[in-house]
Amino acid sequence: MAAIEKVKVVVLGDSGVGKTSLTYLIAHNKPLLSPGWTVGCSVEVKLHRYKEGTQAQNTFFVELWDVGGSNNHRNTRNVFYQPTHGIILVHDLTNRKSQINLQKWLSEILNQDSTNPNYQHVDVDPEQFLGSTQIPILVIGTKYDLAEEKQRKNQYRRLASSIAEQCGADEIFVNCYQARSLAPGTTNSVKLTRFFDKVIERRYYSRAGSFADKRRPAPHALASPAAGARPPQYLSPRFYHMD
């Protein structure tokens, strides 16, 4: 059996928006009952079937890099950004500021090579994300159950994420404590699958590369393993800390 190739998706957003619960739900198809605060970065791994049900079907590992949102680590987070094959921007549907801050997060990862220590924000040109050759982005709003409750009490009016519209990205809304939020066949699941397919397509099957990543040949599902090659192993979650 040939080794399974992988792609890296960076998950960004303010502290407390639910990135850890979200990545766990995506990777394990069940909710994380007792999430903790992420210090530095934690990684979950999902086995994804690219273009499932077609002749091009292939299996890949998707690494979900949940980057801690604390401002204390602003100047050292870029160590987790290279390479980046896809970006998930996460905001809390009950916290308008967390949605506005997605612009800041996107600017941070795109301007990771900035040498200005006082750098805070650089406008992002949305046109650089339009088209199949640009880095894929998915916007996810969490705590959908709480948002619906506030909406019923007329305390909240959901506004479409402007950054999703600007970047031409899909946007989904989830309750991370309900596995059915990403159940197979749902609109959310379809959009998530489409996003992962785009990440893999760009990484392995197009001329576009990724940030600080050298292009490698496209994998082939029926390729024979090299002599003496080690069998693929399950990639367990890894945790990174910045003390």
C-alpha positions as CSV (number, residue, x, y, z in Angstrom):
1,M,0.0,0.0,0.0
2,A,1.3,3.4,-0.9
3,A,2.0,6.0,1.7
4,I,-0.9,8.4,2.3
5,E,-0.1,12.0,1.3
6,K,-1.2,14.9,3.5
7,V,-2.3,18.6,3.4
8,K,-2.1,21.2,6.1
9,V,-5.1,23.5,7.0
10,V,-4.5,26.3,9.4
11,V,-7.5,27.1,11.7
12,L,-7.6,30.8,12.9
13,G,-9.8,32.9,15.0
14,D,-10.0,34.8,18.3
15,S,-9.7,33.0,21.6
16,G,-12.9,31.4,22.9
17,V,-14.7,31.1,19.5
18,G,-14.5,27.3,19.6
19,K,-11.7,26.3,17.3
20,T,-10.6,23.4,19.4
21,S,-14.1,22.0,19.6
22,L,-14.6,22.5,15.9
23,T,-11.4,20.7,14.8
24,Y,-12.2,17.8,17.1
25,L,-15.7,17.5,15.6
26,I,-14.3,17.6,12.1
27,A,-11.7,15.0,12.8
28,H,-13.7,12.6,15.0
29,N,-17.3,13.2,14.0
30,K,-18.3,13.6,17.6
31,P,-18.2,16.6,20.0
32,L,-15.4,17.3,22.5
33,L,-17.1,17.3,25.9
34,S,-14.4,19.2,27.8
35,P,-12.4,21.5,25.6
36,G,-9.4,23.4,27.0
37,W,-7.6,26.5,26.1
38,T,-5.0,26.1,23.3
39,V,-1.5,27.2,24.2
40,G,0.6,27.5,21.0
41,C,-1.0,25.1,18.6
42,S,-2.8,21.7,18.6
43,V,-3.2,19.4,15.6
44,E,-6.1,17.1,14.8
45,V,-5.9,14.7,11.8
46,K,-8.8,13.7,9.5
47,L,-8.8,11.0,6.9
48,H,-10.4,12.5,3.8
49,R,-11.5,10.8,0.6
50,Y,-10.8,13.2,-2.3
51,K,-13.5,13.2,-5.0
52,E,-15.2,10.3,-3.4
53,G,-17.3,8.2,-5.8
54,T,-15.3,9.2,-8.9
55,Q,-12.5,7.7,-10.8
56,A,-10.2,10.3,-9.3
57,Q,-11.0,9.1,-5.7
58,N,-7.9,9.0,-3.5
59,T,-7.3,9.1,0.3
60,F,-5.4,11.9,2.1
61,F,-4.7,13.0,5.6
62,V,-5.9,16.5,6.4
63,E,-4.0,18.1,9.3
64,L,-6.0,20.7,11.1
65,W,-3.7,23.1,12.9
66,D,-5.6,24.9,15.6
67,V,-3.6,28.0,16.4
68,G,-4.1,29.6,19.8
69,G,-5.7,33.0,19.6
70,S,-4.0,34.7,22.5
71,N,-2.4,38.1,21.7
72,N,0.5,37.2,23.9
73,H,1.8,34.9,21.1
74,R,1.2,37.3,18.2
75,N,4.9,37.6,17.3
76,T,5.7,33.9,17.4
77,R,2.6,32.3,15.8
78,N,4.1,32.5,12.3
79,V,6.1,29.3,13.1
80,F,2.9,27.4,12.6
81,Y,1.9,29.0,9.3
82,Q,4.5,27.5,7.0
83,P,3.5,25.7,4.9
84,T,-0.2,26.5,4.6
85,H,-2.4,24.7,2.0
86,G,-5.8,25.9,3.2
87,I,-7.3,28.3,5.8
88,I,-10.3,28.0,8.0
89,L,-11.4,31.2,9.6
90,V,-13.6,30.7,12.7
91,H,-15.8,33.3,14.5
92,D,-18.4,33.2,17.2
93,L,-21.9,33.9,15.8
94,T,-22.8,35.6,19.1
95,N,-19.7,37.8,19.1
96,R,-19.7,40.4,16.3
97,K,-16.1,41.5,17.1
98,S,-14.8,38.0,16.5
99,Q,-16.2,38.2,13.0
100,I,-14.7,41.6,12.3
101,N,-11.3,40.3,13.5
102,L,-11.2,37.6,10.8
103,Q,-9.8,40.3,8.6
104,K,-6.9,40.7,11.0
105,W,-6.3,37.0,11.2
106,L,-6.2,36.7,7.4
107,S,-3.9,39.7,7.2
108,E,-1.6,38.1,9.8
109,I,-1.1,34.8,7.9
110,L,-0.7,36.5,4.6
111,N,1.8,39.0,5.9
112,Q,3.7,36.5,8.1
113,D,7.0,37.6,6.5
114,S,6.6,41.2,7.6
115,T,9.7,42.4,9.3
116,N,7.9,45.3,11.1
117,P,7.6,44.3,14.8
118,N,4.8,46.9,15.2
119,Y,2.8,45.5,12.3
120,Q,-0.9,45.3,13.3
121,H,-3.0,45.2,10.1
122,V,-2.6,45.3,6.4
123,D,-5.6,45.4,4.0
124,V,-6.2,42.2,2.1
125,D,-7.0,42.3,-1.5
126,P,-9.9,39.8,-1.9
127,E,-9.1,39.3,-5.6
128,Q,-6.1,37.2,-4.6
129,F,-8.5,34.5,-3.4
130,L,-10.8,34.4,-6.4
131,G,-10.2,31.6,-8.8
132,S,-9.3,27.9,-8.5
133,T,-5.5,28.6,-8.3
134,Q,-5.7,30.7,-5.1
135,I,-5.4,29.4,-1.6
136,P,-8.7,27.9,-0.5
137,I,-10.6,29.5,2.5
138,L,-13.6,28.4,4.5
139,V,-15.4,30.6,7.0
140,I,-17.1,28.9,9.9
141,G,-19.4,30.5,12.5
142,T,-19.7,28.6,15.8
143,K,-22.3,28.5,18.6
144,Y,-25.1,28.5,16.2
145,D,-27.5,27.2,18.9
146,L,-26.8,30.3,21.1
147,A,-27.2,32.6,18.1
148,E,-30.6,31.1,17.3
149,E,-31.7,31.5,20.9
150,K,-30.7,35.2,20.8
151,Q,-32.5,35.6,17.5
152,R,-35.7,34.2,19.0
153,K,-35.4,36.8,21.8
154,N,-34.8,39.6,19.2
155,Q,-31.4,40.2,20.8
156,Y,-29.3,39.2,17.8
157,R,-29.4,39.7,14.1
158,R,-26.9,37.6,12.1
159,L,-24.9,39.4,9.6
160,A,-23.3,37.5,6.7
161,S,-19.5,37.4,7.1
162,S,-18.2,40.1,4.8
163,I,-14.8,38.4,4.5
164,A,-16.4,35.3,3.1
165,E,-18.2,37.4,0.5
166,Q,-15.0,39.3,-0.3
167,C,-12.9,36.2,-0.7
168,G,-15.5,34.2,-2.6
169,A,-15.4,31.6,0.2
170,D,-18.1,29.2,1.5
171,E,-19.4,29.9,5.0
172,I,-21.1,27.4,7.3
173,F,-22.7,27.7,10.8
174,V,-22.3,24.9,13.3
175,N,-23.1,23.9,16.9
176,C,-19.9,22.1,17.9
177,Y,-21.7,20.1,20.6
178,Q,-24.0,18.4,18.0
179,A,-22.5,15.9,15.6
180,R,-25.4,16.4,13.2
181,S,-24.0,19.9,12.4
182,L,-21.6,18.1,10.1
183,A,-23.6,15.0,9.4
184,P,-23.0,13.4,6.0
185,G,-25.3,14.7,3.3
186,T,-26.0,18.1,5.1
187,T,-25.2,21.4,3.4
188,N,-22.4,21.9,6.0
189,S,-20.8,18.6,5.2
190,V,-21.0,19.1,1.5
191,K,-19.3,22.5,1.8
192,L,-16.6,21.1,4.1
193,T,-15.9,18.3,1.7
194,R,-15.7,20.7,-1.2
195,F,-13.2,22.8,0.7
196,F,-11.0,19.9,1.5
197,D,-11.1,18.8,-2.1
198,K,-10.1,22.3,-3.2
199,V,-7.1,22.2,-0.8
200,I,-6.0,18.8,-2.1
201,E,-6.6,19.9,-5.7
202,R,-4.4,23.0,-5.3
203,R,-1.7,21.2,-3.4
204,Y,-1.3,18.1,-5.7
205,Y,-3.1,18.6,-9.0
206,S,-2.6,22.2,-10.0
207,R,0.4,24.4,-10.8
208,A,-0.3,26.5,-7.7
209,G,1.7,25.7,-4.6
210,S,1.4,26.8,-1.0
211,F,3.1,29.3,1.3
212,A,6.8,28.2,1.7
213,D,6.0,24.8,0.3
214,K,7.8,23.0,-2.6
215,R,5.6,21.3,-5.0
216,R,5.7,17.5,-5.1
217,P,4.4,15.1,-7.7
218,A,0.7,14.2,-7.5
219,P,0.0,11.0,-5.6
220,H,-1.5,8.0,-7.4
221,A,-3.9,5.7,-5.6
222,L,-2.6,2.6,-7.4
223,A,1.1,3.3,-7.1
224,S,3.2,0.6,-5.7
225,P,5.2,1.3,-2.5
226,A,9.0,1.6,-2.9
227,A,11.1,-1.3,-1.7
228,G,11.5,-1.1,2.1
229,A,9.0,1.6,2.5
230,R,7.3,1.8,5.8
231,P,3.5,1.3,5.9
232,P,1.4,4.4,6.6
233,Q,0.5,4.9,10.2
234,Y,-2.3,6.8,11.8
235,L,-1.3,10.3,12.6
236,S,-2.4,11.0,16.2
237,P,-3.0,14.6,17.4
238,R,0.1,16.5,18.2
239,F,0.4,19.4,20.6
240,Y,2.8,22.3,20.4
241,H,3.5,24.7,23.1
242,M,5.2,28.1,23.2
243,D,6.4,28.8,26.8
